[in-house]
Amino acid sequence: MGLTAQHQAQPSSKVQAISIGRAALASLSFSLVAAWPVHAESLARDFIKGLERDHEYQSAIAQRDAGLEPLEQARAALLPQISASAQRSINDTDSRSQSTIGPVDRSFDNYPSLSASLQIRQALFRPKIWASLSQAKAQAEYAQLNLLGAQQDLALRLLGVHAELAATSVTVASASQSLAIQQRMSEQIRRQFQAGDGTRADVEVMQARQAQAQSQLAEAQLQLENAKVALYQITASATDPIRLTGIAALRLPLMHANFARWLEASLEQNPLIRAQEAAIKIAQEELSKAQSEHMPTADLFAGRSRSKSAMDNTIGTEFRSSQIGVQLSVPIYAGGAVNSLIRQALANLRKAQSDLSASQSRLTVQLDRDWRSFESARTEAQAQARQLQALAVVLESTQRGQKAGIFTRMDEDQAQVQALAAQRDLARANARALVSWGRLMAGLGGLSVSSLEQADQALLKP
């Protein structure tokens, strides 16, 4: 969606709100963001900081690393297994044996014995190991996709906090100036009342509006501090707000032009959907592992052993032996445990399939909500921009009318209050569009350093 002709015709400005080409409102807009830093942080730069410092994401990395290890374990089970053992001991033996002349007693004290063996075993036919390898590959894929999902979550948290910080910064400046105007208007009404040119009701109404402006300022300041703290928790550094200049909602880059295409792509690319598909593979391989318990196994083995004085009745003798062969094991009866494992694996497979369908349904509903919210925010941003243009004309008219004696300073102050409210609402609409855009991108698994750099470039345009 392109910019409107009215917006394209506006000259560029360094202020946070759109420039409307009217001296009075331009001055108001400049003072509204005068407290903002000249150099604001970027989404991409803060995202990189979050990848390095955010505790939730670091936890996700550790979980991913743990999820990769079953693959190494499954591969190791296919390799030759080598074991060695050795025993050295000092023994005392008392024995009695029968002979033709009667019992014979013997005693052997403090004699050494030694035994050592080396065994190598190689799996030849083990269906369970091959199923474990396939399952481990699916587990590794599942772990990687969950980490990608954690990246999307980190980027969404960052976008939400940045949007809140940017909008609240405008709200604080707007509320501060609105309070100053309300105080001036209240003082003017009070003087008129004292001069007999007003009513007590007018004074009470203006004082109520002034109290409301004070309350709005205090609330905005609290929200601003909370947003700063939340952003610090992600980046572990003091960060300035981004600047949502003009109708920023219209400049955010869209990968797909309509909801139908966006939903189709999301169902294919969403990391959590893909992770759930990997979970189905894991459950299928768990079923294969359970079924393999009914199948025979075969191993190739070889061994070498040496023992000296290893037995009480062969004290002082030495043995050396070697062996090589094939061991075949055939399961016959396990008390029904294998059948129970198969039924359990089938139930877990049905659960994984149902979880995938549920995830797809939730994603469809969520994307529909985010798309509508994004479109609504862009429409609101355009409306507030037009409102600012109309208020520029009103301000100019009131200033000229004061010279002609048909308007008062009160009329100008009221127009300025309306302009400040429109500035605030425009910032809020841009912030809401940014958050909705982020959720749409996260649905694709598309929030990355690259996409946030594109968003930065779009937001910096006038």
C-alpha positions as CSV (number, residue, x, y, z in Angstrom):
1,M,0.0,0.0,0.0
2,G,1.5,3.3,-1.0
3,L,1.3,6.7,0.7
4,T,-1.6,9.0,0.0
5,A,-1.0,11.9,-2.3
6,Q,-1.5,14.3,0.6
7,H,1.2,12.6,2.6
8,Q,3.6,12.5,-0.4
9,A,3.2,16.2,-0.8
10,Q,4.3,17.0,2.7
11,P,7.9,18.3,3.2
12,S,10.3,16.3,5.3
13,S,11.0,17.3,8.9
14,K,13.3,16.2,11.7
15,V,10.4,16.2,14.2
16,Q,8.7,13.0,15.3
17,A,5.2,13.8,13.9
18,I,4.5,14.4,10.2
19,S,5.3,17.9,9.0
20,I,2.2,19.7,7.8
21,G,3.7,22.8,6.3
22,R,2.1,25.1,8.8
23,A,4.3,27.2,11.0
24,A,2.2,27.0,14.1
25,L,1.8,23.2,14.2
26,A,5.3,22.6,13.0
27,S,6.6,24.5,16.0
28,L,4.3,22.6,18.2
29,S,5.5,19.3,16.8
30,F,9.2,20.3,17.2
31,S,8.7,21.1,20.9
32,L,6.8,17.9,21.3
33,V,9.9,15.8,20.6
34,A,12.6,18.2,21.8
35,A,13.4,15.9,24.6
36,W,14.2,13.0,22.3
37,P,17.9,12.1,21.5
38,V,19.1,12.9,18.0
39,H,20.6,9.5,17.5
40,A,18.1,6.7,18.4
41,E,18.9,3.0,18.7
42,S,17.9,0.6,16.0
43,L,15.8,-2.5,16.2
44,A,18.4,-4.6,14.6
45,R,21.2,-3.5,16.9
46,D,19.1,-4.1,20.0
47,F,18.1,-7.5,18.6
48,I,21.7,-8.5,18.4
49,K,22.2,-7.3,22.0
50,G,19.2,-9.4,23.0
51,L,20.6,-12.5,21.3
52,E,23.7,-12.1,23.4
53,R,22.3,-11.0,26.7
54,D,18.7,-11.9,27.1
55,H,18.3,-14.6,29.8
56,E,15.3,-16.2,28.3
57,Y,17.0,-16.6,24.9
58,Q,20.2,-18.0,26.6
59,S,18.0,-20.6,28.3
60,A,16.5,-21.5,24.9
61,I,20.1,-21.9,23.5
62,A,20.9,-24.3,26.4
63,Q,17.7,-26.2,25.7
64,R,18.6,-26.5,22.0
65,D,22.1,-27.7,22.9
66,A,20.7,-30.4,25.1
67,G,18.3,-31.4,22.3
68,L,21.2,-32.0,19.9
69,E,22.9,-34.5,22.1
70,P,20.6,-37.5,21.5
71,L,21.8,-37.5,17.9
72,E,25.4,-38.1,19.1
73,Q,24.2,-40.7,21.5
74,A,22.3,-42.6,18.8
75,R,25.3,-42.5,16.4
76,A,27.6,-43.8,19.2
77,A,25.3,-46.8,19.6
78,L,26.1,-47.9,16.0
79,L,29.8,-47.8,16.6
80,P,31.9,-50.7,18.1
81,Q,31.6,-50.8,21.9
82,I,34.9,-51.6,23.6
83,S,35.3,-52.4,27.3
84,A,38.2,-53.4,29.4
85,S,38.3,-54.6,33.0
86,A,41.1,-55.5,35.4
87,Q,41.3,-56.8,39.0
88,R,44.3,-57.1,41.3
89,S,43.9,-58.5,44.8
90,I,45.7,-60.1,47.8
91,N,43.9,-63.2,49.1
92,D,43.8,-65.6,52.1
93,T,42.4,-69.0,51.6
94,D,41.6,-71.8,54.0
95,S,40.4,-75.1,52.5
96,R,39.5,-78.6,53.6
97,S,39.3,-81.6,51.3
98,Q,38.6,-85.3,51.8
99,S,41.2,-87.9,51.0
100,T,41.6,-91.6,51.6
101,I,43.3,-90.9,54.9
102,G,40.7,-88.4,56.0
103,P,40.2,-84.6,55.8
104,V,43.1,-82.5,54.6
105,D,43.3,-78.8,55.7
106,R,45.3,-76.2,53.8
107,S,46.0,-72.5,54.3
108,F,47.3,-70.0,51.8
109,D,48.1,-66.5,53.1
110,N,48.7,-63.2,51.3
111,Y,48.9,-64.6,47.7
112,P,48.2,-62.3,44.8
113,S,45.7,-62.8,42.0
114,L,45.3,-60.9,38.7
115,S,42.6,-60.9,36.1
116,A,42.2,-58.7,33.0
117,S,39.9,-58.8,29.9
118,L,39.2,-56.8,26.8
119,Q,35.9,-57.1,24.9
120,I,34.7,-55.6,21.6
121,R,31.1,-55.7,20.5
122,Q,29.6,-54.5,17.2
123,A,25.9,-54.4,16.6
124,L,24.9,-56.2,13.5
125,F,21.1,-56.2,13.6
126,R,19.4,-53.9,16.1
127,P,16.3,-52.2,14.7
128,K,15.8,-50.2,17.9
129,I,19.1,-48.5,17.4
130,W,18.3,-47.5,13.8
131,A,14.9,-46.2,15.0
132,S,16.7,-44.3,17.8
133,L,18.9,-42.6,15.2
134,S,16.0,-41.5,13.1
135,Q,14.2,-40.2,16.2
136,A,17.4,-38.3,17.3
137,K,17.5,-36.6,13.9
138,A,13.9,-35.5,14.4
139,Q,14.7,-34.4,18.0
140,A,17.7,-32.3,16.7
141,E,15.4,-30.6,14.1
142,Y,12.8,-30.0,16.8
143,A,15.4,-28.4,19.0
144,Q,16.6,-26.1,16.2
145,L,13.1,-25.0,15.3
146,N,12.3,-24.3,19.0
147,L,15.3,-22.1,19.1
148,L,14.1,-20.2,16.0
149,G,10.8,-19.8,17.8
150,A,12.6,-18.4,20.8
151,Q,14.3,-15.9,18.4
152,Q,10.9,-14.8,17.1
153,D,9.7,-14.4,20.7
154,L,12.7,-12.3,21.6
155,A,12.2,-10.1,18.6
156,L,8.5,-9.7,19.4
157,R,9.3,-8.7,23.0
158,L,11.8,-6.2,21.7
159,L,9.4,-4.7,19.2
160,G,6.6,-4.5,21.8
161,V,8.8,-2.7,24.3
162,H,10.4,-0.4,21.6
163,A,6.9,0.5,20.3
164,E,5.7,1.2,23.8
165,L,8.8,3.3,24.6
166,A,8.4,5.3,21.3
167,A,4.7,6.0,21.8
168,T,5.0,6.7,25.5
169,S,7.8,9.2,24.9
170,V,5.4,11.2,22.6
171,T,2.6,10.8,25.2
172,V,4.8,12.2,28.0
173,A,5.8,15.2,25.8
174,S,2.2,15.7,24.7
175,A,0.8,15.4,28.2
176,S,3.4,17.8,29.5
177,Q,2.6,20.5,26.9
178,S,-1.1,19.8,27.3
179,L,-0.8,20.4,31.0
180,A,0.9,23.7,30.4
181,I,-1.8,24.8,28.0
182,Q,-4.6,23.7,30.4
183,Q,-2.9,25.7,33.2
184,R,-2.8,28.7,31.0
185,M,-6.4,28.3,30.0
186,S,-7.5,27.7,33.6
187,E,-5.8,30.9,34.7
188,Q,-7.5,32.8,31.9
189,I,-11.0,31.4,32.9
190,R,-10.3,32.3,36.5
191,R,-9.5,35.9,35.6
192,Q,-12.6,36.1,33.4
193,F,-14.7,34.8,36.3
194,Q,-13.2,37.4,38.7
195,A,-14.0,40.1,36.1
196,G,-17.6,38.9,35.9
197,D,-17.2,37.6,32.4
198,G,-17.6,33.9,33.3
199,T,-19.3,31.4,35.6
200,R,-18.1,29.2,38.4
201,A,-19.0,26.2,36.3
202,D,-16.4,27.2,33.7
203,V,-13.7,27.5,36.4
204,E,-14.6,24.0,37.8
205,V,-14.6,22.5,34.3
206,M,-11.1,23.9,33.5
207,Q,-9.7,22.8,36.9
208,A,-11.0,19.3,36.3
209,R,-9.4,19.3,32.9
210,Q,-6.1,20.5,34.4
211,A,-6.3,17.7,37.0
212,Q,-7.0,15.2,34.3
213,A,-3.9,16.4,32.3
214,Q,-1.8,16.0,35.4
215,S,-3.1,12.5,35.9
216,Q,-2.4,11.6,32.3
217,L,1.2,13.0,32.5
218,A,1.9,11.0,35.7
219,E,0.5,7.8,34.1
220,A,2.6,8.4,30.9
221,Q,5.7,8.9,32.9
222,L,5.2,5.7,34.8
223,Q,4.6,3.8,31.5
224,L,7.8,5.4,30.1
225,E,9.9,4.2,33.0
226,N,8.4,0.7,32.9
227,A,9.2,0.5,29.2
228,K,12.8,1.6,29.8
229,V,13.2,-1.1,32.5
230,A,11.7,-3.8,30.2
231,L,14.0,-2.8,27.4
232,Y,17.0,-2.9,29.7
233,Q,16.2,-6.4,30.8
234,I,16.4,-7.5,27.1
235,T,19.5,-5.6,26.0
236,A,21.3,-5.1,29.3
237,S,22.1,-1.5,28.3
238,A,20.4,1.9,28.3
239,T,18.6,2.3,25.0
240,D,17.0,5.3,23.3
241,P,13.5,5.0,21.7
242,I,13.1,4.5,18.0
243,R,11.5,7.3,16.1
244,L,8.2,6.5,14.4
245,T,8.2,9.5,12.1
246,G,5.2,10.4,9.9
247,I,2.8,7.6,8.9
248,A,5.4,4.9,9.7
249,A,2.6,2.3,9.6
250,L,2.5,2.6,5.8
251,R,6.3,2.2,5.3
252,L,6.8,-1.1,7.1
253,P,7.9,-3.8,4.6
254,L,5.3,-6.5,3.8
255,M,6.4,-9.9,2.4
256,H,3.0,-10.7,1.2
257,A,0.3,-8.4,-0.1
258,N,-2.8,-10.2,1.2
259,F,-3.9,-12.3,4.1
260,A,-4.6,-15.5,2.2
261,R,-1.0,-15.6,0.9
262,W,0.4,-14.7,4.3
263,L,-1.5,-17.5,5.9
264,E,-0.4,-20.0,3.3
265,A,3.2,-19.1,3.8
266,S,2.9,-19.1,7.6
267,L,1.5,-22.6,7.7
268,E,4.5,-23.7,5.7
269,Q,7.2,-21.7,7.4
270,N,6.1,-21.0,11.0
271,P,8.8,-22.5,13.3
272,L,6.4,-23.8,15.9
273,I,4.3,-25.5,13.2
274,R,7.4,-27.1,11.8
275,A,8.5,-28.1,15.3
276,Q,5.2,-29.8,15.8
277,E,5.7,-31.7,12.5
278,A,9.1,-32.8,13.8
279,A,7.3,-33.9,17.1
280,I,5.1,-36.2,14.9
281,K,8.3,-37.8,13.5
282,I,9.6,-38.2,17.0
283,A,6.4,-40.0,18.0
284,Q,6.5,-42.2,14.9
285,E,10.1,-43.3,15.6
286,E,9.1,-44.0,19.2
287,L,6.5,-46.4,17.9
288,S,9.1,-48.0,15.7
289,K,11.4,-48.5,18.7
290,A,8.5,-50.1,20.7
291,Q,7.7,-52.4,17.8
292,S,11.4,-53.4,17.4
293,E,11.2,-55.0,20.9
294,H,9.5,-58.0,19.2
295,M,12.4,-58.5,16.8
296,P,15.6,-60.5,17.3
297,T,19.0,-58.8,17.6
298,A,22.5,-59.9,16.5
299,D,25.9,-58.7,17.7
300,L,29.4,-59.5,16.6
301,F,31.8,-59.8,19.6
302,A,35.4,-60.6,20.3
303,G,37.3,-60.8,23.6
304,R,40.7,-61.5,25.1
305,S,41.2,-62.4,28.8
306,R,44.1,-63.3,31.1
307,S,43.9,-64.5,34.8
308,K,46.3,-65.7,37.4
309,S,45.4,-67.4,40.6
310,A,41.8,-66.3,39.8
311,M,40.1,-69.2,41.6
312,D,40.7,-70.7,45.0
313,N,41.2,-74.2,43.6
314,T,43.6,-73.1,41.0
315,I,46.0,-71.1,43.0
316,G,49.2,-70.4,41.3
317,T,47.9,-71.2,37.8
318,E,47.5,-68.9,34.9
319,F,44.9,-68.8,32.0
320,R,44.8,-67.0,28.7
321,S,41.7,-67.1,26.4
322,S,40.4,-65.5,23.2
323,Q,36.9,-65.6,21.8
324,I,35.1,-64.3,18.7
325,G,31.6,-65.0,17.6
326,V,28.1,-63.8,16.9
327,Q,25.4,-63.5,19.6
328,L,21.8,-63.8,18.6
329,S,19.0,-62.8,21.0
330,V,15.3,-63.6,20.3
331,P,12.6,-62.2,22.6
332,I,10.0,-64.7,23.5
333,Y,7.8,-63.3,26.3
334,A,8.0,-60.1,28.2
335,G,4.7,-60.3,30.2
336,G,2.9,-57.9,27.8
337,A,5.2,-55.0,28.4
338,V,6.1,-54.6,24.7
339,N,2.5,-54.5,23.7
340,S,1.9,-51.8,26.3
341,L,4.8,-49.8,25.0
342,I,3.3,-50.0,21.5
343,R,-0.1,-48.8,22.7
344,Q,1.5,-46.0,24.6
345,A,3.5,-44.9,21.5
346,L,0.4,-45.0,19.4
347,A,-1.4,-42.7,21.9
348,N,1.5,-40.3,21.9
349,L,1.5,-40.2,18.1
350,R,-2.2,-39.4,18.0
351,K,-1.6,-36.6,20.6
352,A,1.2,-35.1,18.4
353,Q,-1.0,-35.2,15.4
354,S,-3.8,-33.5,17.3
355,D,-1.4,-30.9,18.7
356,L,-0.3,-30.0,15.1
357,S,-3.9,-29.5,14.0
358,A,-4.6,-27.3,17.1
359,S,-1.4,-25.3,16.4
360,Q,-2.5,-24.7,12.8
361,S,-5.9,-23.5,14.0
362,R,-4.4,-21.2,16.6
363,L,-2.0,-19.7,14.0
364,T,-4.9,-19.1,11.6
365,V,-6.9,-17.2,14.2
366,Q,-3.9,-15.3,15.5
367,L,-2.8,-14.2,12.0
368,D,-6.3,-13.1,11.1
369,R,-6.4,-11.0,14.3
370,D,-2.9,-9.6,13.6
371,W,-3.7,-8.8,10.0
372,R,-6.9,-6.9,10.9
373,S,-5.1,-5.1,13.7
374,F,-2.3,-4.0,11.3
375,E,-4.8,-2.8,8.7
376,S,-6.7,-0.9,11.5
377,A,-3.6,0.7,12.8
378,R,-2.6,1.9,9.3
379,T,-6.0,3.3,8.7
380,E,-6.0,5.1,12.1
381,A,-2.5,6.5,11.4
382,Q,-3.7,8.0,8.1
383,A,-6.8,9.4,9.8
384,Q,-4.7,11.1,12.5
385,A,-2.3,12.5,9.9
386,R,-5.3,14.0,8.1
387,Q,-6.5,15.3,11.5
388,L,-3.2,17.1,12.0
389,Q,-3.5,18.7,8.6
390,A,-6.9,19.9,9.4
391,L,-5.7,21.3,12.8
392,A,-2.9,23.1,11.0
393,V,-5.6,25.1,9.1
394,V,-7.5,25.7,12.3
395,L,-4.4,27.0,14.1
396,E,-3.6,29.3,11.2
397,S,-7.2,30.5,11.2
398,T,-7.3,31.2,14.9
399,Q,-4.0,33.1,14.7
400,R,-5.3,35.3,11.9
401,G,-8.7,35.6,13.6
402,Q,-7.0,37.0,16.7
403,K,-5.6,39.8,14.7
404,A,-9.0,40.4,13.2
405,G,-10.7,40.2,16.6
406,I,-12.9,37.3,15.8
407,F,-10.9,34.6,17.7
408,T,-9.2,34.5,21.1
409,R,-6.1,33.0,22.6
410,M,-8.4,30.4,24.2
411,D,-9.5,29.2,20.7
412,E,-5.8,28.8,19.7
413,D,-5.1,26.9,23.0
414,Q,-7.9,24.5,22.4
415,A,-6.7,23.8,18.8
416,Q,-3.2,23.1,20.2
417,V,-4.6,20.7,22.8
418,Q,-6.4,18.9,20.0
419,A,-3.2,18.8,17.9
420,L,-1.3,17.3,20.8
421,A,-3.9,14.6,21.2
422,A,-3.7,13.8,17.5
423,Q,0.1,13.6,17.8
424,R,-0.3,11.2,20.6
425,D,-2.8,9.1,18.8
426,L,-0.7,9.0,15.6
427,A,2.3,7.7,17.7
428,R,0.0,5.1,19.3
429,A,-1.3,4.0,15.9
430,N,2.3,3.7,14.5
431,A,3.3,1.7,17.6
432,R,0.4,-0.7,17.2
433,A,1.1,-1.2,13.6
434,L,4.8,-2.0,14.4
435,V,3.7,-4.6,16.9
436,S,1.2,-6.2,14.6
437,W,3.7,-6.2,11.8
438,G,6.1,-8.0,14.1
439,R,3.6,-10.7,14.9
440,L,2.8,-11.2,11.2
441,M,6.5,-11.6,10.5
442,A,6.9,-13.9,13.5
443,G,4.2,-16.1,12.0
444,L,6.5,-16.6,9.0
445,G,9.5,-17.1,11.3
446,G,10.8,-14.0,9.5
447,L,12.0,-11.8,12.3
448,S,15.8,-11.6,12.0
449,V,18.6,-9.1,12.0
450,S,18.0,-8.7,8.2
451,S,14.3,-8.0,8.5
452,L,14.7,-5.7,11.4
453,E,17.3,-3.7,9.5
454,Q,14.8,-3.3,6.7
455,A,12.3,-2.1,9.3
456,D,14.9,0.4,10.6
457,Q,15.4,1.8,7.1
458,A,11.7,2.1,6.5
459,L,11.1,3.9,9.8
460,L,13.9,6.4,9.2
461,K,12.2,7.6,6.0
462,P,10.3,10.9,6.3
